């Protein structure tokens, strides 16, 4: 699975316990929450659902999803 959207190196990533969401923090200053619950047989791609644009890579040492 390829998560497209960051403009720089991803520094941290985590996947939710139910394998439906992921979160990534990048040197581009963004933290993205992804919907990764896709149907491969229909060629669906993961979608970025939420973006925080405030130097996320500096604030995030470890990312944990609590859904």
C-alpha positions in Angstrom: 0.0 0.0 0.0 1.3 3.4 -0.9 0.2 6.5 1.0 0.7 9.5 -1.2 0.5 13.1 0.1 3.6 14.1 2.0 6.2 16.3 0.3 9.1 15.1 2.5 10.4 12.2 4.4 8.0 10.4 6.7 9.5 10.2 10.2 6.8 8.3 12.1 3.9 6.0 11.3 1.3 3.9 13.2 -1.7 1.7 12.3 -4.8 1.4 14.4 -5.6 -1.8 16.1 -8.5 -2.5 13.7 -6.2 -1.9 10.7 -8.7 0.7 9.3 -6.6 3.8 9.9 -3.0 4.9 9.8 -1.2 8.1 10.8 2.0 9.5 9.5 4.2 12.5 10.5 6.6 14.0 8.1 9.4 16.5 7.8 7.1 18.5 5.6 5.4 19.6 8.9 2.2 17.6 8.4 0.6 14.9 10.3 -1.9 12.9 8.2 -4.6 10.4 9.3 -5.4 7.9 6.6 -8.4 5.7 5.8 -6.6 2.4 4.8 -9.7 0.3 4.9 -9.8 -0.2 1.1 -11.1 -2.8 -1.3 -8.2 -3.9 -3.4 -10.4 -5.9 -5.8 -12.0 -2.5 -6.8 -8.6 -0.8 -7.0 -9.4 1.7 -4.3 -6.6 3.8 -2.9 -6.1 4.9 0.7 -7.4 8.4 1.4 -6.0 11.1 3.6 -8.9 12.0 5.9 -7.3 14.6 8.3 -4.2 16.8 8.1 -2.5 18.9 10.8 -0.1 21.4 9.3 2.0 22.6 12.3 5.5 21.1 12.4 4.1 17.7 13.3 7.4 16.0 12.9 8.9 18.1 15.8 6.0 17.5 18.1 5.5 13.8 17.5 8.0 11.3 18.9 5.6 8.4 18.7 2.1 8.4 17.3 -0.7 6.4 18.9 -4.2 6.0 17.5 -7.1 5.8 20.0 -10.3 5.2 18.1 
